[in-house]
Amino acid sequence: MAPSPDDPLARLQKLLSELNEREVVTVWLFADGPERLALDQVLAAAGVRLRKRHHPSGPHWQRGRNNLIYIQQSHHDTTWQYPAPDRVLWLTPPLLDLPHFWQVLRRRLADRPVPAATAHWARLQQAAPLAPAGPELALRLGCAALAAGRDDEANAFARQVDDAAAADLLIQARVRLLAPLAWLSGDKETATSQWQTVLEAETAPDLLRAAAAAGLAQLHGDRPEARARWQDAARLAPAWSQPHLALSQLAAERGRLDEALAALQVAQGLAPGSRPVLSALGRLQSRLNNHGEAARLLGQAVARPTAPVEMGRDYLLLGRALVAEGRISEGVAALAQAAAFTPGRSAPHNALGNVLAQRGDYAAAITHYERAILCGDLALPNLAKIHNGLANAQYQVGDHEAAIRNYEQAIALDYKYARAYNGLGMVLRATGRYEAATEAFQKAISLENGYAAPYYGLGSIYSVTGRLAEAAQAYKSSIAREPDSALPYCSLAAIYQRQGREDEAAIQLNEAAKLIDREKAYNVACYAAIKGESAAALEWLDRAIRETPGIRSWIRRDPDFASLQALPRFQELTAPADESPA
């Protein structure tokens, strides 16, 4: 007896009759026994022969030279080895075993990169117009997509659930899919409505009530209530990772990082492939200064694509962790990805500016600082820091007037910003405006007395203007606040030499010698010049000026290089004609 037109096997016969020679087909059949025998008979009647019954990906059938047909059954769990199909046929109930299907899907999501899994399932679902998946499967796929961070796919599945679900299924969907999606998109009103509807539903199970109450409390900032309700949910569903993820977030917000880590480790054990868990673990390890572990976890997280905002956040943290580990090039690449995913956010550009400036690439740093400022998403103190970073880079390349403008802008945004006053003092000193520089250094000292740099700057002003006793005292104050810097010892030694106190100068140079190996080129040049090693000093000055051309104008004025100033090579290196910024 021939199958009826609505019979799944009749649909398979129709599909086989339409195939061209090179199409790849996947047939989804979650059944064995009589149904499988009937399927074999249909395939044989269509001229399809068994190719590899025991292939690791499941039975392979072939018709002609290139026409492959894969039969996927519930006991096979290796779909990912198949090539992308040209056609998909879902043999739906009574052949489709949904509970077993979901168990298989969960195992795959745990074993494989989650976004790849959800994308694959989404393609299959979209390619099956003959047999729509239905609201129950749509809910499960939507939850998987949400866990993978694929919000667009999750929203598409959510619409199917909302349109066609039974009452009990819709309650699940409100808690597990619809409310979280609304919250993530910033629609707090809809999220509140979804959770409130669950709480008012008489048939809602205790677990879903607890989760809805927890979500509502967390949404509205009632952390103790949220914590209590998520603990209820964790007790009612010990295999569900979401309560532990939420409890970790609440603990981290209170600064209880050990408690947060313990909750995340439980969540990871329950959902080892979950992107949100990997991302949260990476963020927490960053806070704990475990940068290597943070980089490892965040690297796994960014390998699972999600919404651009979350990708940008995770790439930003990954970049910072890599930089902290000394993996600068990798860190810069990650920060560039963060900027690409979130072009309107200042944080990636600011981080890139900082790293590139530390690496001596001041032109690129300036570009990123300027982009960060244009983003316009910062509170005033943070914006002041970016203006300060921009001014520092501009000073280093010799664009002194632009540097002054940005230091002044930083001060206007944060009038207690000692670092900006110190930077302003440095550029004013470099351009010979000693009185204004003195005022800037003194203001920095008044705002942050423990800050060593403005004491050194003040000492250099006193030194160049001949106030040697005051210079010596300022250098001593700098040493007291930062004893691990060689430069104040060198400059104090130069003061003692000018005063004829050679023994005391030698003591200071000995202290500098203990630290000089890790100093910048300018400081090493200063040390060599004060020791009377002119050739070495000139060599180091050449390197210092190539690295930071903006210091050339101060080198011409710096009395620590007095022994070199008559030398032709010194005059060549410090010639003012080269000061114009490129």
C-alpha positions as CSV (number, residue, x, y, z in Angstrom):
1,M,0.0,0.0,0.0
2,A,1.5,3.4,-1.0
3,P,2.0,6.0,1.7
4,S,-0.4,8.9,1.9
5,P,0.7,12.3,0.6
6,D,1.0,13.6,4.2
7,D,3.1,10.6,5.3
8,P,6.7,11.5,6.1
9,L,7.9,8.7,3.8
10,A,5.8,10.1,1.0
11,R,7.6,13.5,1.5
12,L,10.9,11.7,1.4
13,Q,9.9,10.0,-1.9
14,K,9.0,13.4,-3.3
15,L,12.3,15.0,-2.2
16,L,14.3,12.1,-3.7
17,S,12.5,12.5,-7.0
18,E,13.5,16.2,-7.2
19,L,17.2,15.9,-6.4
20,N,19.9,16.8,-8.9
21,E,23.1,14.7,-9.0
22,R,25.2,16.8,-6.7
23,E,22.9,17.8,-3.9
24,V,23.7,16.8,-0.3
25,V,20.7,15.9,1.8
26,T,20.2,15.3,5.6
27,V,17.2,13.4,6.7
28,W,16.3,13.8,10.4
29,L,14.8,10.6,11.7
30,F,14.7,10.1,15.5
31,A,13.4,6.6,15.4
32,D,14.5,3.0,14.8
33,G,12.6,-0.3,14.3
34,P,9.7,-0.5,11.8
35,E,10.0,3.2,10.8
36,R,13.6,2.8,9.9
37,L,12.9,-0.3,7.8
38,A,10.2,1.6,6.0
39,L,12.7,4.4,5.3
40,D,15.3,1.9,4.0
41,Q,12.7,0.5,1.6
42,V,11.9,4.0,0.3
43,L,15.6,4.8,-0.2
44,A,16.1,1.5,-2.1
45,A,13.1,2.1,-4.3
46,A,14.6,5.5,-5.2
47,G,17.9,3.9,-6.4
48,V,19.8,5.0,-3.3
49,R,22.4,2.5,-2.0
50,L,24.0,2.2,1.4
51,R,27.6,3.6,1.3
52,K,29.0,3.4,4.8
53,R,26.7,2.0,7.5
54,H,29.2,2.4,10.3
55,H,30.7,5.7,9.3
56,P,31.3,7.8,12.5
57,S,28.9,10.4,11.3
58,G,26.1,7.9,10.9
59,P,24.9,5.9,7.8
60,H,25.8,7.3,4.5
61,W,23.7,6.6,1.4
62,Q,24.6,7.5,-2.1
63,R,22.8,7.8,-5.4
64,G,24.9,8.3,-8.5
65,R,28.4,9.7,-8.2
66,N,28.0,12.7,-5.9
67,N,24.5,12.6,-4.4
68,L,25.0,11.9,-0.6
69,I,22.1,11.4,1.8
70,Y,22.7,11.3,5.6
71,I,20.3,9.6,7.9
72,Q,20.5,11.2,11.3
73,Q,19.0,9.1,14.2
74,S,18.6,9.8,17.9
75,H,21.5,7.6,18.9
76,H,24.0,9.3,16.6
77,D,25.6,12.4,18.1
78,T,28.1,13.4,15.4
79,T,26.1,15.7,13.1
80,W,28.9,18.3,13.1
81,Q,31.0,16.1,10.9
82,Y,28.5,16.4,8.0
83,P,29.0,19.0,5.2
84,A,26.4,21.7,5.1
85,P,23.3,20.2,3.4
86,D,21.6,21.6,0.3
87,R,18.3,20.3,1.6
88,V,17.0,19.2,4.9
89,L,13.9,17.0,5.6
90,W,12.5,16.7,9.0
91,L,10.4,13.6,9.6
92,T,8.2,15.0,12.3
93,P,6.0,13.3,14.9
94,P,5.2,10.6,15.5
95,L,8.8,9.8,14.3
96,L,10.4,12.9,16.0
97,D,11.3,12.2,19.7
98,L,11.6,15.7,21.2
99,P,12.8,14.9,24.7
100,H,15.6,12.7,23.3
101,F,16.3,15.3,20.7
102,W,16.9,17.9,23.4
103,Q,19.2,15.6,25.3
104,V,21.3,15.1,22.2
105,L,21.3,18.9,21.6
106,R,22.4,19.6,25.1
107,R,25.3,17.2,24.8
108,R,26.3,18.8,21.6
109,L,26.2,22.3,23.1
110,A,28.4,21.1,25.9
111,D,30.9,19.5,23.6
112,R,31.1,22.0,20.7
113,P,31.5,25.7,20.4
114,V,28.1,26.9,21.3
115,P,27.6,29.6,18.6
116,A,28.5,27.1,15.9
117,A,25.9,24.7,17.3
118,T,23.1,27.2,17.5
119,A,23.9,28.6,14.1
120,H,23.7,25.1,12.7
121,W,20.4,24.3,14.4
122,A,19.0,27.6,13.2
123,R,20.0,26.9,9.6
124,L,18.3,23.4,9.8
125,Q,15.2,24.9,11.3
126,Q,14.9,27.6,8.6
127,A,15.5,24.9,5.9
128,A,12.6,22.8,7.0
129,P,9.4,24.6,5.7
130,L,7.7,21.2,5.2
131,A,7.7,20.5,8.9
132,P,8.1,23.6,11.2
133,A,9.8,22.8,14.5
134,G,7.0,23.9,16.7
135,P,7.0,26.1,19.8
136,E,8.6,23.6,22.2
137,L,11.6,23.1,20.0
138,A,11.7,26.8,19.2
139,L,11.9,27.5,23.0
140,R,14.8,25.1,23.4
141,L,16.6,26.4,20.4
142,G,16.0,30.0,21.6
143,C,17.4,29.2,25.0
144,A,20.5,27.6,23.4
145,A,20.9,30.7,21.2
146,L,20.5,33.0,24.2
147,A,23.2,31.0,26.2
148,A,25.5,31.3,23.1
149,G,24.9,35.1,23.0
150,R,23.2,34.9,19.6
151,D,20.5,37.4,20.5
152,D,19.1,37.8,16.9
153,E,18.5,34.0,16.6
154,A,17.1,33.8,20.1
155,N,14.6,36.6,19.2
156,A,13.6,34.8,16.1
157,F,12.8,31.6,18.1
158,A,11.1,33.7,20.8
159,R,8.6,35.0,18.3
160,Q,7.7,31.5,17.3
161,V,7.1,30.6,21.0
162,D,5.1,33.7,21.7
163,D,2.8,33.2,18.7
164,A,2.0,29.6,19.1
165,A,2.8,28.2,22.5
166,A,0.5,26.5,25.0
167,A,0.0,28.2,28.3
168,D,2.5,26.1,30.3
169,L,5.1,26.4,27.6
170,L,4.6,30.1,27.4
171,I,5.2,30.4,31.2
172,Q,8.6,28.7,30.6
173,A,9.3,31.0,27.7
174,R,8.6,34.1,29.7
175,V,11.2,33.2,32.4
176,R,13.9,31.5,30.3
177,L,13.7,33.5,27.0
178,L,11.3,36.4,26.6
179,A,12.1,38.3,29.8
180,P,15.9,37.9,29.6
181,L,15.9,39.0,26.0
182,A,13.9,42.1,26.9
183,W,16.3,42.9,29.8
184,L,19.3,42.5,27.6
185,S,17.9,44.9,25.0
186,G,17.2,47.5,27.7
187,D,13.4,47.1,27.6
188,K,12.9,46.9,31.4
189,E,9.2,47.5,31.1
190,T,8.7,44.4,29.0
191,A,11.0,42.3,31.1
192,T,9.0,43.3,34.2
193,S,5.7,42.5,32.5
194,Q,6.9,39.0,31.5
195,W,8.2,38.1,34.9
196,Q,5.1,39.6,36.7
197,T,2.8,37.5,34.4
198,V,4.6,34.4,35.6
199,L,4.2,35.3,39.3
200,E,0.5,35.9,38.7
201,A,-0.1,32.6,36.9
202,E,-1.7,30.0,39.1
203,T,-0.2,27.1,37.2
204,A,3.4,28.4,37.3
205,P,5.8,25.8,38.9
206,D,7.8,26.8,41.9
207,L,11.0,26.9,40.0
208,L,9.8,29.3,37.4
209,R,8.2,31.5,40.1
210,A,11.5,31.6,41.9
211,A,13.4,32.5,38.8
212,A,10.9,35.2,37.8
213,A,11.0,36.7,41.3
214,A,14.8,36.7,41.2
215,G,14.8,38.4,37.8
216,L,12.4,41.1,39.0
217,A,14.4,41.8,42.1
218,Q,17.7,41.9,40.2
219,L,16.2,44.2,37.6
220,H,15.0,46.7,40.2
221,G,18.1,46.6,42.3
222,D,16.8,44.6,45.3
223,R,20.0,42.5,45.7
224,P,19.1,40.6,48.9
225,E,15.7,39.5,47.5
226,A,17.3,38.5,44.2
227,R,20.0,36.5,46.0
228,A,17.3,34.7,48.1
229,R,15.2,33.9,45.1
230,W,18.1,32.7,42.9
231,Q,19.1,30.4,45.8
232,D,15.6,29.0,45.8
233,A,15.9,28.4,42.0
234,A,19.3,26.7,42.5
235,R,17.8,24.3,45.1
236,L,14.8,23.5,42.9
237,A,16.9,22.9,39.8
238,P,20.4,21.8,40.8
239,A,21.4,21.1,37.2
240,W,20.5,24.6,35.9
241,S,23.5,26.9,35.5
242,Q,21.6,30.3,35.4
243,P,21.0,30.7,39.2
244,H,24.7,30.2,39.9
245,L,25.7,32.7,37.2
246,A,23.3,35.2,38.7
247,L,24.5,34.6,42.2
248,S,28.0,35.1,41.1
249,Q,27.2,38.5,39.6
250,L,25.4,39.5,42.8
251,A,28.4,38.5,44.9
252,A,30.9,40.3,42.6
253,E,28.8,43.5,42.9
254,R,29.2,43.3,46.7
255,G,33.0,42.7,46.3
256,R,32.8,39.1,47.5
257,L,35.0,37.8,44.8
258,D,35.8,34.4,46.4
259,E,32.0,33.7,46.7
260,A,31.5,34.9,43.1
261,L,34.3,32.5,41.8
262,A,32.8,29.5,43.7
263,A,29.4,30.2,42.1
264,L,30.9,30.5,38.7
265,Q,32.8,27.3,39.0
266,V,29.5,25.5,39.8
267,A,27.9,27.1,36.7
268,Q,30.9,26.1,34.6
269,G,30.5,22.5,35.8
270,L,26.9,22.5,34.8
271,A,27.4,24.3,31.4
272,P,31.1,23.9,30.4
273,G,30.5,25.4,26.9
274,S,28.4,28.4,28.0
275,R,29.7,31.7,26.7
276,P,28.2,33.8,29.4
277,V,29.9,31.6,32.0
278,L,33.3,31.8,30.3
279,S,32.9,35.6,29.9
280,A,32.0,36.0,33.6
281,L,34.9,33.8,34.7
282,G,37.3,35.8,32.6
283,R,36.0,39.2,34.0
284,L,36.3,37.9,37.5
285,Q,39.9,36.6,37.0
286,S,40.8,40.0,35.7
287,R,39.5,41.6,38.9
288,L,41.6,39.0,40.8
289,N,44.7,40.1,38.8
290,N,45.0,36.5,37.4
291,H,45.7,37.9,34.0
292,G,46.9,34.7,32.3
293,E,43.8,32.8,33.4
294,A,41.6,35.7,32.4
295,A,43.2,35.8,29.0
296,R,42.6,32.1,28.5
297,L,39.0,32.3,29.5
298,L,38.2,35.4,27.6
299,G,40.0,34.0,24.5
300,Q,37.5,31.1,24.7
301,A,34.6,33.5,25.1
302,V,35.5,35.7,22.1
303,A,35.8,32.5,20.0
304,R,32.0,32.1,20.4
305,P,30.5,35.1,18.5
306,T,27.7,37.0,20.2
307,A,26.2,40.5,20.2
308,P,28.7,43.3,19.2
309,V,28.4,45.0,22.6
310,E,29.4,41.8,24.5
311,M,32.1,41.0,22.0
312,G,33.5,44.5,22.4
313,R,33.5,44.2,26.2
314,D,35.2,40.8,26.2
315,Y,37.8,41.8,23.6
316,L,38.5,44.9,25.7
317,L,39.1,42.8,28.8
318,L,41.1,40.3,26.8
319,G,43.3,43.0,25.5
320,R,44.0,44.4,28.9
321,A,44.8,41.0,30.3
322,L,47.2,40.2,27.5
323,V,49.0,43.6,28.0
324,A,49.2,42.9,31.7
325,E,50.8,39.5,30.8
326,G,53.4,41.3,28.6
327,R,51.9,40.0,25.4
328,I,51.7,43.5,23.9
329,S,51.1,42.7,20.2
330,E,48.3,40.3,21.0
331,G,46.8,42.8,23.4
332,V,46.8,45.5,20.8
333,A,45.1,43.2,18.3
334,A,42.4,42.3,20.9
335,L,41.9,46.0,21.7
336,A,41.6,46.8,18.0
337,Q,38.9,44.1,17.8
338,A,37.1,45.7,20.7
339,A,37.1,49.1,18.9
340,A,35.8,47.4,15.8
341,F,32.9,45.8,17.6
342,T,32.0,48.9,19.6
343,P,33.0,51.9,17.5
344,G,31.0,54.3,19.6
345,R,32.7,53.4,22.8
346,S,35.7,55.3,24.1
347,A,37.2,52.6,26.3
348,P,38.9,50.5,23.6
349,H,40.4,53.6,21.9
350,N,41.6,54.9,25.3
351,A,43.2,51.6,26.1
352,L,44.9,51.4,22.7
353,G,46.2,55.0,23.2
354,N,47.7,54.0,26.5
355,V,49.4,50.8,25.2
356,L,50.6,52.4,22.0
357,A,52.0,55.4,24.0
358,Q,53.9,53.0,26.3
359,R,55.3,51.3,23.2
360,G,56.5,54.6,21.8
361,D,54.0,54.7,18.9
362,Y,52.9,58.2,19.8
363,A,51.3,59.1,16.4
364,A,49.0,56.1,16.6
365,A,48.3,56.8,20.3
366,I,47.2,60.3,19.4
367,T,44.8,59.0,16.8
368,H,43.1,56.7,19.3
369,Y,43.0,59.3,22.1
370,E,41.3,61.7,19.7
371,R,38.8,59.0,18.6
372,A,38.0,58.2,22.3
373,I,37.2,61.9,22.9
374,L,34.9,62.0,19.9
375,C,32.9,59.1,21.2
376,G,31.4,61.3,23.9
377,D,30.4,58.5,26.2
378,L,32.5,59.4,29.3
379,A,32.0,61.1,32.6
380,L,34.1,64.2,33.0
381,P,36.9,62.7,35.2
382,N,37.5,59.9,32.7
383,L,37.4,62.3,29.8
384,A,40.0,64.4,31.6
385,K,42.3,61.4,31.7
386,I,42.0,60.9,28.0
387,H,42.8,64.6,27.4
388,N,45.8,64.1,29.6
389,G,47.0,61.0,27.7
390,L,46.6,62.9,24.5
391,A,48.6,65.8,25.8
392,N,51.4,63.4,27.0
393,A,51.6,61.9,23.5
394,Q,51.6,65.3,21.8
395,Y,54.4,66.5,24.1
396,Q,56.5,63.5,23.2
397,V,56.2,64.2,19.5
398,G,57.0,67.9,20.0
399,D,53.5,69.4,19.4
400,H,53.8,71.6,22.5
401,E,51.0,74.0,21.9
402,A,48.5,71.2,21.3
403,A,49.8,69.5,24.4
404,I,49.2,72.7,26.5
405,R,45.7,73.0,25.2
406,N,44.8,69.4,26.1
407,Y,46.5,69.6,29.6
408,E,44.4,72.7,30.2
409,Q,41.3,70.9,28.9
410,A,42.0,68.1,31.3
411,I,42.3,70.5,34.2
412,A,39.1,72.3,33.2
413,L,37.3,68.9,33.3
414,D,38.9,67.9,36.6
415,Y,40.4,70.8,38.5
416,K,41.9,68.4,41.1
417,Y,43.9,66.4,38.5
418,A,47.5,66.6,39.7
419,R,48.9,64.6,36.8
420,A,47.6,67.1,34.3
421,Y,49.2,70.0,36.2
422,N,52.5,68.1,36.2
423,G,52.3,67.4,32.5
424,L,51.5,71.1,31.9
425,G,54.5,72.0,34.0
426,M,56.7,69.8,31.9
427,V,55.7,71.2,28.5
428,L,55.9,74.8,29.9
429,R,59.4,74.0,31.2
430,A,60.4,72.6,27.8
431,T,59.3,75.9,26.1
432,G,61.1,78.1,28.5
433,R,58.1,79.4,30.4
434,Y,59.6,78.8,33.8
435,E,57.3,80.9,35.9
436,A,54.2,79.3,34.6
437,A,55.8,75.9,34.9
438,T,56.7,76.5,38.5
439,E,53.0,77.4,39.3
440,A,51.9,74.2,37.6
441,F,54.3,72.0,39.5
442,Q,53.4,73.6,42.8
443,K,49.7,73.1,42.1
444,A,50.3,69.4,41.4
445,I,52.2,69.1,44.7
446,S,49.4,70.8,46.6
447,L,46.8,68.3,45.1
448,E,48.9,65.1,45.6
449,N,51.8,65.5,48.0
450,G,53.0,62.0,47.6
451,Y,53.5,62.4,43.9
452,A,57.2,62.5,43.1
453,A,57.2,63.8,39.5
454,P,56.3,67.5,40.3
455,Y,59.0,67.7,42.9
456,Y,61.5,66.6,40.3
457,G,60.0,69.1,37.8
458,L,60.2,71.9,40.4
459,G,63.9,71.0,41.1
460,S,64.7,71.2,37.4
461,I,63.2,74.7,37.2
462,Y,65.2,75.8,40.2
463,S,68.3,74.2,38.7
464,V,68.0,76.0,35.3
465,T,67.4,79.3,37.0
466,G,70.4,78.9,39.4
467,R,68.5,78.3,42.7
468,L,70.7,75.4,43.6
469,A,69.8,74.9,47.2
470,E,66.1,74.8,46.5
471,A,66.8,72.5,43.5
472,A,68.7,70.1,45.8
473,Q,65.8,70.1,48.3
474,A,63.2,69.5,45.6
475,Y,65.2,66.5,44.2
476,K,65.5,65.1,47.7
477,S,61.8,65.3,48.1
478,S,61.3,63.5,44.8
479,I,63.7,60.7,46.0
480,A,61.8,60.4,49.3
481,R,58.6,59.7,47.4
482,E,60.0,57.5,44.6
483,P,63.4,56.1,45.7
484,D,63.5,53.6,42.8
485,S,63.9,56.2,40.1
486,A,67.5,57.0,39.0
487,L,66.9,60.4,37.5
488,P,66.6,62.4,40.8
489,Y,69.8,60.9,42.1
490,C,71.6,62.0,38.8
491,S,70.2,65.5,39.0
492,L,71.0,65.9,42.7
493,A,74.6,64.7,41.8
494,A,74.8,67.4,39.2
495,I,73.8,70.1,41.7
496,Y,76.5,68.9,44.1
497,Q,79.1,69.0,41.3
498,R,78.1,72.6,40.6
499,Q,78.5,73.4,44.3
500,G,81.9,71.6,44.4
501,R,80.7,68.8,46.6
502,E,82.2,66.0,44.6
503,D,82.1,63.3,47.3
504,E,78.4,63.8,47.9
505,A,77.9,63.8,44.1
506,A,79.7,60.5,43.9
507,I,77.4,59.0,46.5
508,Q,74.3,60.0,44.5
509,L,75.8,58.6,41.3
510,N,76.4,55.3,43.0
511,E,72.8,55.2,44.0
512,A,71.8,56.0,40.4
513,A,74.1,53.2,39.1
514,K,72.0,50.6,41.0
515,L,68.9,51.6,39.1
516,I,70.1,52.9,35.7
517,D,69.8,49.6,33.8
518,R,66.0,49.8,33.7
519,E,65.8,53.5,32.9
520,K,64.7,55.2,29.7
521,A,67.3,56.5,27.2
522,Y,67.0,60.1,28.3
523,N,67.8,59.2,31.9
524,V,70.7,57.0,30.9
525,A,72.1,59.9,28.8
526,C,71.7,62.2,31.8
527,Y,73.6,59.7,34.0
528,A,76.5,59.4,31.5
529,A,76.8,63.1,31.0
530,I,77.0,63.8,34.7
531,K,79.7,61.1,35.0
532,G,81.6,62.8,32.2
533,E,81.1,60.0,29.7
534,S,80.4,62.3,26.7
535,A,80.4,59.8,23.9
536,A,78.0,57.4,25.7
537,A,75.8,60.4,26.7
538,L,75.5,61.6,23.1
539,E,74.7,58.1,21.9
540,W,71.9,57.7,24.4
541,L,70.7,61.2,23.6
542,D,70.4,60.3,19.9
543,R,68.3,57.3,20.9
544,A,66.2,59.4,23.3
545,I,65.4,62.0,20.7
546,R,64.5,59.5,18.1
547,E,62.1,57.8,20.5
548,T,60.6,61.1,21.8
549,P,61.5,64.1,19.7
550,G,59.4,66.4,21.9
551,I,62.1,66.4,24.6
552,R,64.7,68.0,22.3
553,S,63.8,71.6,23.4
554,W,64.2,70.7,27.1
555,I,67.5,68.9,26.4
556,R,68.9,72.2,25.0
557,R,68.0,73.9,28.3
558,D,68.7,71.1,30.8
559,P,71.8,72.1,33.0
560,D,72.5,68.4,33.6
561,F,73.8,68.3,30.0
562,A,76.0,71.4,30.4
563,S,79.2,69.4,29.8
564,L,77.9,68.5,26.3
565,Q,76.4,71.8,25.1
566,A,79.5,73.1,23.3
567,L,79.9,69.8,21.3
568,P,78.9,69.9,17.6
569,R,77.1,66.6,17.9
570,F,75.0,67.8,20.8
571,Q,74.1,71.0,18.8
572,E,73.2,68.9,15.8
573,L,71.0,66.6,17.9
574,T,69.2,69.4,19.6
575,A,68.8,71.8,16.7
576,P,65.4,73.6,16.9
577,A,64.7,73.3,13.2
578,D,63.6,69.7,13.7
579,E,61.0,70.4,16.4
580,S,58.0,71.0,14.2
581,P,55.6,68.1,14.5
582,A,55.2,65.9,11.4
